[in-house]
Amino acid sequence: MEALIRFVRTWLLSAAASNTEKATYQTLVERVTNASSGHIRHLGVGGVEEGLGSVSKVKDWYSGGVIAGFIDLPFALIFLGLVAYIGGELVAIPLAVWLITLGIVWLSSIRVKSLSEEASRDDQDRKAFLILLSQTIQGIKRQAVESRIFNQFKSLNNVRSQSKAREEEQNAFAQECIQLAALATSVLLVITGSLWVLDGQLTTGGLAACSILSGRAVAPLSALVGVRIKLNSIHSANQAIEKLSDLSLSESLDSKQPEIHVSDFETLEIKQATVERYGELAHADVTLNKGELVLLESEDRHTNSHLLSSIAGIDDLKAGECFINGAAVSIASVTNIAAYCGVKGQLVSGTILDNLCGFDPERTQSANEYAKRLGLTKEITRLPDGLETQIGHTSASLLSMGNVKMLNIATQLASDKPVIMLERPDSSLDLDALGNLAKVLEEEVAAGRTLLVVSYHSKLRELANRIITVESRAITVESEIKQEAVV
């Protein structure tokens, strides 16, 4: 009967843990997906990775591994009650030993918490460094700074290892206290009971019974005190999850406006679109009409790219009044009708087809058509499994940077967004691919698509209907006050 009860309890708790883990992942991914870029930037790459990876670390909490310590508590009380019934005041020995142990473990846990938070921060820095390293490995090789990068990684790894070692040392101390308490309970009870037997206050059978009962109470008491150690081990994981859960959602979730398709779109206007970049304010009046390809230019080449990504919602606009078809809207509404492709092509874990259609099966046919028009079909068919080739399962790059960039562009063109924003789409492309891209963009404009492009290649610049110039000025006290008033 006891085995059946324990099996049912374990099965129910495991099912609850699985469901809770799935729901937690879904909530966190939704938060990260819909959070503003400012909040994500504040949390950092390491913070996001740590938060998502910590869900599995706290499974003991969801599966009842922590609660199990409390489930056996009634049995410990029963055993101690029997010790008190047989041995009288002899029960004070296990009570005193475990109360002292609980106090020591509790005080130790306070120190463990601070060490755990420190180790978590160091681990986040290390993970963020590795993620950025994997994304910029080619630039590191070009600049021949491998030794400098290695020294920086070695320093981060050393700091992280030391902080982790201090945390584990403190946890080990608490665990040793529990083991010593279990040993001390038996030793002190036998010594004291033997003296009572010699004094005639206790029989030999009573001493044996008290020793057995106190030994049976040790396991539940150890599990109960060990709950605190388990809570210490998942403290930093819980904090990382809470930081992701506390991400405030962007305005896009609150936007109740219906989606605007290509046929309904007429004009997009952003008055005094302003961004802050390296101590300067850059601004421009952006007006996009249906069926136009508009170039975004600036004196400093990075400024127009930053303004483009800010309009697309990747970065934050400092100020600006937005209008779609003449109606005033928020910047989140502009993001909803615009598709953006950055200067560097990227693929996410999944298949080539998943990346091509943006994980939306309804866009598969359209995405395949754009891939064919852009000349990607020939390259994809060379892969071992074609469109079903897995991405992210090997360290080898299956596609060139140019093909990855073209695949990203095809993904955005296959969306139903009326406005497409492309940052240096000519980057990493060969002449044939550039010719295919120019032809497709020209056809899209003729079909009524609106394109906002940052490009310095003459072949793409020839397609532009207009050029918008971004102006920059240094930040002054008056301009800051003015921008705050606008916001």
Secondary structure as UniProt FT lines:
FT   HELIX           2..34
FT   HELIX           37..53
FT   TURN            54..55
FT   HELIX           56..58
FT   HELIX           59..62
FT   TURN            63..67
FT   HELIX           68..71
FT   HELIX           73..87
FT   HELIX           88..91
FT   HELIX           92..135
FT   HELIX           137..143
FT   HELIX           146..199
FT   HELIX           204..233
FT   HELIX           235..245
FT   HELIX           251..253
FT   TURN            262..264
FT   STRAND          267..277
FT   TURN            278..279
FT   STRAND          280..289
FT   TURN            290..291
FT   STRAND          293..298
FT   HELIX           301..311
FT   TURN            312..313
FT   STRAND          319..324
FT   TURN            325..326
FT   STRAND          327..329
FT   HELIX           331..336
FT   STRAND          338..341
FT   STRAND          350..351
FT   HELIX           352..356
FT   TURN            357..359
FT   HELIX           361..363
FT   HELIX           364..373
FT   TURN            374..375
FT   HELIX           377..381
FT   TURN            384..385
FT   HELIX           386..388
FT   STRAND          390..391
FT   HELIX           401..413
FT   STRAND          419..423
FT   TURN            425..428
FT   HELIX           431..446
FT   TURN            447..448
FT   STRAND          450..454
FT   HELIX           458..461
FT   TURN            462..463
FT   STRAND          466..474
FT   HELIX           477..486
//
